[in-house]
């Protein structure tokens, strides 16, 4: 996976790494709005930040869909397990993505629907 993005990820600056990391971390707390803002502001300036923000945006839109399905299934009590699973899953993979972004490496979220390519 890293080889296909090797041209994009040529020595990102510390500011780019920080913004990419913020897209993942703040996306966990602010849903898809923070990655969307970072993506819209930096999409033409930094391919590194753009890719990470786009990936975080896709992931948090996907999580919103999963949470909505969990909400619909609360009557069956399956939704409670879904909220617990997806909440824990979202926290763990957001931390992994933030660490990868800080290290200057690409990251693809698992179980993510890629709406924005």
NORSULVEN-V265788 format. One record per residue. RES is the residue in three letters. PHI is phi in whole degrees, -180 to 180 (none if undefined). PSI is psi in whole degrees, -180 to 180 (* if undefined). NEAR is the number of other C-alpha atoms within 12 Angstrom. Layout:
BEGIN
res;phi;psi;near
RES;PHI;PSI;NEAR
RES;PHI;PSI;NEAR
END
This chain:
BEGIN
res;phi;psi;near
UNK;none;-38;9
UNK;-67;-30;15
UNK;-66;-35;11
UNK;-71;-19;11
UNK;-109;11;18
UNK;-61;-38;16
UNK;-68;-35;14
UNK;-72;-38;20
UNK;-98;54;28
UNK;-91;107;19
UNK;42;72;19
UNK;-67;148;28
UNK;-74;168;19
UNK;-64;-36;16
UNK;-64;-40;18
UNK;-66;-41;32
UNK;-63;-41;33
UNK;-65;-45;26
UNK;-64;-41;36
UNK;-63;-41;48
UNK;-64;-43;39
UNK;-63;-35;34
UNK;-60;-38;46
UNK;-78;-47;49
UNK;-70;-50;34
UNK;-72;-23;29
UNK;-63;-34;39
UNK;-65;-36;33
UNK;-91;-30;20
UNK;-114;22;20
UNK;60;-142;28
UNK;-90;-3;29
UNK;-68;-43;25
UNK;-65;-50;29
UNK;-61;-34;37
UNK;-63;-46;33
UNK;-64;-46;25
UNK;-63;-41;35
UNK;-63;-46;34
UNK;-66;-35;21
UNK;-76;-39;19
UNK;-107;2;24
UNK;-61;-31;22
UNK;-96;-13;13
UNK;-94;-39;15
UNK;-138;111;27
UNK;-61;-33;30
UNK;-65;-52;41
UNK;-65;-40;45
UNK;-59;-47;36
UNK;-64;-43;42
UNK;-68;-42;49
UNK;-66;-39;48
UNK;-65;-42;41
UNK;-65;-43;41
UNK;-65;-40;54
UNK;-62;-48;43
UNK;-59;-42;34
UNK;-64;-44;40
UNK;-75;-27;43
UNK;-67;-43;30
UNK;-60;-44;26
UNK;-63;-37;35
UNK;-62;-39;26
UNK;-66;-45;22
UNK;-62;-43;27
UNK;-64;-36;27
UNK;-64;-42;18
UNK;-64;-40;21
UNK;-62;-40;24
UNK;-62;-42;21
UNK;-66;-27;17
UNK;-99;13;17
UNK;-61;-34;17
UNK;-61;-34;12
UNK;-85;1;13
UNK;67;-4;14
UNK;-71;-31;17
UNK;-60;-34;21
UNK;-63;-46;20
UNK;-64;-38;21
UNK;-63;-44;25
UNK;-61;-43;26
UNK;-64;-48;19
UNK;-62;-53;18
UNK;-68;-32;31
UNK;-65;-47;23
UNK;-66;-46;16
UNK;-58;-47;25
UNK;-61;-43;35
UNK;-63;-47;26
UNK;-65;-49;19
UNK;-72;-28;29
UNK;-67;-39;38
UNK;-66;-44;26
UNK;-62;-43;24
UNK;-63;-41;36
UNK;-64;-40;36
UNK;-65;-43;24
UNK;-62;-43;27
UNK;-63;-40;38
UNK;-68;-29;30
UNK;-83;-6;22
UNK;82;26;31
UNK;-115;155;32
UNK;-75;159;37
UNK;-149;136;35
UNK;-117;125;29
UNK;-70;139;31
UNK;-77;157;22
UNK;57;34;19
UNK;-111;133;26
UNK;-89;127;22
UNK;-93;91;20
UNK;-75;-41;14
UNK;-106;121;20
UNK;-105;*;13
END
